[in-house]
């Protein structure tokens, strides 16, 4: 039920991998692109499964859940799956880290691991950004700073330093960051009552 929500990260990754943004050759580095998409997919699944587990109290209390707020409702309706959900988050995290470590290039590995670590703290302790009023900022950091930088680093020819990021990529990243912040703010406002009842700060 969470796979449909992974499309946003996949599209962002694809956008910042494109030659139109990186200024690279006419073709993608296909294998690096597939590896990177795998890192992003499993990191996203880690976030979703971890969120389902750690947001369960708030999801149970949510008075008006929708397709995009209040969780997937799977654990609310089938509480016997709670332990499995945490195991799935751990398995997805391990898969994402494994693919990241298989990347060629120290910088690419470092950015990927930073992205995975930051993503793990969206709902999960110890930071639990989305439980402490930092969900929007965390989402922007992960999906509009680290993820685009990761995609760009895999495709930009000779990329070795963040100062090499093109002006086009920076401008696009800032625009999408504003839109992402507004989107998550709207989604989190819809969760205010459930979060309050579940002991979270939206």
N, C-alpha and C positions, 0 to 999 in steps of 0.2 A: 504493500500500500504506500510505501515511501518512495518507490522508484520514480514516480511521476514528478516528484519535487526535485529530483536530481538534474532535471533538464536545464535549469537556470545556470548552474555551475558549468555544465557541459557546454552550453552556448557561449558563456563568458570565456572559457578556455579556448574554444574554437576561434572566437573573434580575435583574441590577443595572440593566437598562433598564426593568423593569416598574414601572408606576405604584404598585404595592403597596410597592415599596422606595423609589422616588424621591419619593413623595408628590405626584406631578404629577396631571395630568388623567386622565380615564378611557381615553384613547387614547395609543398610542405616536406619536412623531414618526417616521412610517414611513420617509421618505427618509434621515433621520439614522441610523435603526436599520440600514438596509441598507448605508449607507456604512460605519458602524462595524463591522458584521459583516465587510465586505470587508477593512477594515484588519486586523482580528483574524485572519481566515482566512489572508491572505497572510503575515502575521507568523508565524503558527504553521507554515506550510509552509516559510518561511525557516529556522525553528529546526530542523525535522525534516530538511530536506535538508542543512543545515549540520552537524547532528549525525551524519547518515549518513556524511558526508565526513570530518569530523574525528575521529569515533569508530571509523573503520574498523579500525585496528590492534587495538583492544580487542574489537571485534565478531568479528574473525577468531579471536581467542584465547579467546573465551567458550566455556566447556566445556558449558554447558547453556542455550542460548537458548530463550526462550519467545515468546509472542505480544506480550508487553509489555516484555521485556528482551532485551538482546543485539542491538538494532537490528532492522531489517526483514529482513536477510540478503540483500537484493537485490544490494548491491555485493560482498558476500562471494562470491556465486554468479556474478555477472556483472561482473567488475572493469573491463570495457571501458566501463562506464557511469560510472566515477568522475568524469571531467571534466565530463560532462553534469550530474551531481548538483550540483557546485559552481555551474555555470551556472544551474541551476534555483533554487538558494538566492539567487543574485544577482537573478534575475528576480523572484522572490517578494518580496524586500526592496524592489526598485524599485517594484513594484505597490503594496505596503503604504504606502510613503512617499508615492507619488503620490496615493493615496486620502486619506491623512492631510492632505496640503497642500490638498486640495480641500474640506476641511471648513470650515464657517462658524464663526468664533469662534476667537480667538487662544488661549484657554485650552485648548479642545478639541484644537487642533492641537498645542500644546505637550505635553499629556499623551500624546497618540497617539505623537508622535515620541520621547518619553522611554520609552514602553513598547516601541517598536520597537528603539530603541538597546539597552535592557536585554536584550531577548529575543535580540538578535544576539550577545550575549556569553555565552549559556548554554553552548554548546560551542565557539564560534568564538573565535580569538585577537583581541585580546591577553589578555583576562581569562579566558576559558574556564572559567567557574565550575564546571561539572560535572566538569572534569578536576582541580580543585584543592580538592576537599572542600567546595565551596560550592553544590552543585547544588540541595539542598533550600531553602536560603535564597534562591537566585536564583529558583527556581520560585515561591516564596511572594511575593516582591517583584513579579514579573511578573504572575502570574495571580491574586493575591489582594490586591494593593494597586493597581498601575497599571491593570490591566484593568478591575476594578470601578469605579475612579475615572473611567476613560475612558467606560465605558457610562453611568454616573450623570450625568456632565457633559453628555452629549448629550441626556438626557431630562428632567433636573430643571429646571423652569421658572425662568428668571432666574439660573441657576447661574453665579457669577463667582469663587468663592473656595472653596478646599477646606474652610474652616471651616463652610461651609453644608451639608456632608454630614450626612444625618439619623442619629439614634441607631440607628434600625433597620438602616440600611445598614452602620454601623460594627460593630454586634453580629454581623450576618450575615457580614461580611467576616472578623472575628476567628475565628468558628467555622469557616468554610471554610479559613482559613489554617492552623489546627491540623490539620484533616483532610488538607489538601494536603501539609503537611510530613510527616505520618505516612505518607501514600501514597508520596511520593517517597523517603522513607527506606527503606521496604520494597522498592521497586523497585531502588533503588541497592544495597541489601544483596545482592540477587540478582545484581548485576553486579560484585561485589567482585573475584572471581578473574579475570575477563576484563579488568577495568580494571587490575589489578595487572600482569598479563602485557603489557598494552598501554601501560604507562607512565603510567597515570592514577591520581590519588588520589581514591578514592570519598568 
